[in-house]
């Protein structure tokens, strides 16, 4: 049984230098998919920060959503609209388990303004990765 | 041989000349004067005609792309093509109607309410000027200039039934509306012998320089009737109904501002000082209204919106239209500023209070702005700007309240009132006819899907292709 989503785990906690500490069962080490929903204007900084630690593969999507952040008011000829689904950018990348914490820390630091609306990061186990071009499998496909 | 004889002949002629002079001089001078007069006339005609042809093109530009962009940006993206088509197709449809029968119904001398058929198929409308309307330009120029007004007027109404009318019903509606509402109204105000024509023998002389009553009140009031008859759009008022591109609307409004110089200054039907005066008044009206709307909105809702700014400029252009050839630049500023504030209140407070879905505010801007402009023309019109109206002794007659002729306001109200009644009654009858024959409103599914797909089988934006 994988206990990846153990409660009270904090990044930077010295007990969890890598996710492998808590996710390795037997010989299996899972790759990690990092999914971050961030402020659109933070995308460039996030890209730079990941590149700086040698991570350059990622997929981004323009999305709309909100968490605790309230929307804003728009007025068109006196007609008021409350816009609560705000534009965000979703960044998705898959990294080796060994590099997951480092990547998350870099991403999180680059995307942070300290205000409500900065977004969230979700981390998943990845069962397999396959490079379509040459059928590489596992971490060598990343 | 010839050369040698020539001096002799000349000499003989020269000797005879003194004897011939007294008898021939008056004819020669008269011929010269006549030739000079013809040259001056043709030079003036060339200048006037050049300006009028440019004005024609400017007014057409107001409909497409001006109004098409302005309205197209204000609807949701699923209706952008359908809305632009409402303007564009009239550039074709009204033109054909105008050529066949429209010009004759509007501008032929007939009874006080509509013209007869003397210009049917543009018969007799050629390069010779029509002295009643414009003595220095070809009659054909005047005809094509007036056509551009007939095109944009029904296009303005499309702001009220946007996003929910069947295309086929819109074509039938516009055809009937042009025949039953626009042509009679144009005849009454501008046609020779028209009931409201101030310059050519009207019973109630209404001052409408460039179409505040004919164009904006009729279209604006008809728009209100359409909005009430068709009912609200699915989901109105709701979170999802927002302008899809104010960038398009912005470009459209700027084109309208520029095109309006052809509309108003062109209405002098000459490249004259009056054209300049109308040009200046038009520009000042638009500027003051932009500020008026922006300030009103800023004070009331906290932010000066771009949509407010461009709506204000259109409101000012509407209100100054009837006044443009009669008022001073300072009066134009006042009329514009008032229009900006009044139209802002119309599209916000009044529309919200009564709850009608005048989708793009054709009534709030054109109906209200046109009526305000018609009344204020009665206040600010002055013979210091336009002395075309003379009394029996050839003295310029007082025009508006500022000239001491307060009664003109009553005439303006009669003109506006007739436009209101004709707009309401005519539009109601026409809508009923269209509803019985075709059905006016699209099915709910088609409305949700959008007019672009359901009416035209296309999409405006296919960014992934």
HADDOCK unambig.tbl for C-alpha pairs under 7 A between the chains (distance, minus, plus):
assign (segid A and resid 77 and name CA) (segid B and resid 308 and name CA) 6.51 0.50 0.50
assign (segid A and resid 77 and name CA) (segid B and resid 347 and name CA) 6.56 0.50 0.50
assign (segid A and resid 77 and name CA) (segid B and resid 348 and name CA) 6.12 0.50 0.50
assign (segid A and resid 78 and name CA) (segid B and resid 348 and name CA) 4.76 0.50 0.50
assign (segid A and resid 81 and name CA) (segid B and resid 239 and name CA) 5.85 0.50 0.50
